[in-house]
Amino acid sequence: MASTITETHDWDAASRAVAGAYFPHTLTDLSPDGSLKLSMRTVDFGPVTLGRLGWGADVSIACDYPGAYEVNIPLSGSLESRSPVGDVVSRPGQATVFRANEPTLISRWSGDCSVLGVKFDSEYLEREADRILGTDVRPKLLLPSQIDLTDASGNSWFRLLRSLTAQLREPSDLLANPVVGPQLAGAITAAFVLAVTPDQDVRRTAPRPRIVKRVLDGLNDDPARAWTAADMAELAGTSVRRLQEGFREYVGRSPSECLLDIRLSRADADLRAREPGVTVSDIAARWGFTHAGRFSAAYRRRYGKSPSELVRF
C-alpha cells in the first residue's frame, strides 16, 4: 500500500500519473490555451484506490475501465460523461459510476472540477457485495449510473470518504498503514454497496438470535482480527443490513460497538496485569487498536481514566 502526490503542468506526465493510479486512457485537451495544472493525491489499499484530483483544464477522457469500477464525485465544477446506458452530468452532491470493462467517454471534465475518485477492483467489489447483501450478484452486479449523495446512505458514504481524503494532506499518512488499509477498504466498500442497493433488493431473511450469537462468538474468539462488516455478515450467513438489525433488536448495539467493548475489556485486563517493559501501545496493538489516541479516548469513556493514568498506579 502506498500514497502518492503528483502535481505537474506537463500533459504527458499528468496522463501517465493518472493512468498509473487509476486507468489507461486517452486524454484530450479541451482548454482554450493548452494550460494544465494537475493536482492528484491518492492512496492505494490494494483492491480499493482512493484519491482526489483535478486537471486545472477542460479535458475529455476515453477509458475502457478494465477490471475495475470507478466512482467520481465532483467536489466542484462538473463532470459530463457518455456511456452505452446514456449521458450523465454530475455536480457536487452527485457521483458518476463507471462500470468495469465498459468503454465510456468523459466528454468534459471542467477545469474547475476537483474530483474525489474511488476505484474498486471488480472481483473484490462483486465478492464483497455478495457477502454484504447475503446474495449472489456475481457476475451481474448492477450499479446505477449516478448516485445521489444527499440522501442518508449516499451522504454517509460520502462523509466517510471526505474524512479519509482529508488525511491525505497529512505528512504522516495513516491511510497507507498496511494494518489499517484492509479495514478501511472494507469500510469504504460496505458503505458504498449499502448506498447503492435499495432495501428491496436485499434478501429478506429475518434476523434470529442464532445469527447474532454466531457473530458474538466469533468476535470473542478473535477480537484482534481486522474485522469488517462483510466479514461479520459472512460469518452470520446473512446481509450486513440484516445483521445490524439483529444486533439492534437483540443486543441494543451495533456489531462494531460490541467488538469495541470486547477489545476494551481484553485491553483493560492486560493493562492491569501488565508486565515490565510492555507499553500501553503494545497492549492496544495486541487487541486491534491501530490508533493510540482513539484507543485512549475510548478507554477513558468506558473506564473514566486514560490507560496511562491506570498504569501509573
ZIDADA-V119345 format. One record per backbone hydrogen bond with DSSP energy under -1.0 kcal/mol. NH is the residue of the N-H (numbers start at 1). CO is the residue of the C=O. If there is no record, write none. Layout:
# ZIDADA-V119345
{{NH;CO} {NH;CO}}
This chain:
# ZIDADA-V119345
{{4;42} {6;40} {8;38} {14;10} {15;11} {16;12} {17;13} {18;14} {19;15} {20;16} {21;17} {22;18} {26;62} {28;60} {30;58} {37;55} {38;8} {39;54} {40;6} {41;52} {42;4} {43;50} {44;2} {45;48} {49;119} {50;43} {51;117} {52;41} {53;115} {54;39} {59;109} {60;28} {61;106} {62;26} {63;104} {68;65} {69;120} {70;98} {71;118} {72;96} {73;116} {75;114} {79;90} {80;108} {81;88} {82;105} {83;86} {86;83} {88;81} {90;79} {94;91} {95;147} {96;72} {97;145} {98;70} {101;65} {102;99} {104;63} {105;82} {106;61} {107;105} {108;80} {109;59} {110;78} {113;110} {115;53} {116;73} {117;51} {118;71} {119;49} {120;69} {121;47} {122;67} {125;121} {126;122} {127;123} {128;124} {129;125} {130;126} {131;127} {132;128} {133;129} {134;130} {135;130} {140;137} {147;95} {149;93} {155;151} {156;152} {157;153} {158;154} {159;155} {160;156} {161;157} {162;158} {163;159} {164;160} {165;161} {166;162} {167;164} {168;165} {169;166} {170;167} {174;172} {176;173} {177;174} {181;177} {184;180} {185;181} {186;182} {187;183} {188;184} {189;185} {190;186} {191;187} {192;188} {193;189} {194;190} {195;191} {196;192} {201;198} {202;199} {205;203} {212;208} {213;209} {214;210} {215;211} {216;212} {217;213} {218;214} {219;215} {220;216} {221;217} {222;218} {225;222} {227;225} {232;228} {233;229} {234;230} {235;231} {236;232} {237;233} {238;233} {240;132} {243;239} {244;240} {245;241} {246;242} {247;243} {248;244} {249;245} {250;246} {251;247} {252;247} {258;254} {259;255} {260;256} {261;257} {262;258} {263;259} {264;260} {265;261} {266;262} {267;263} {268;264} {269;265} {270;266} {271;267} {272;268} {273;269} {274;271} {278;275} {283;279} {284;280} {285;281} {286;282} {287;283} {288;285} {289;284} {295;291} {296;292} {297;293} {298;294} {299;295} {300;296} {301;297} {302;298} {303;299} {304;300} {310;306} {311;307} {313;310}}
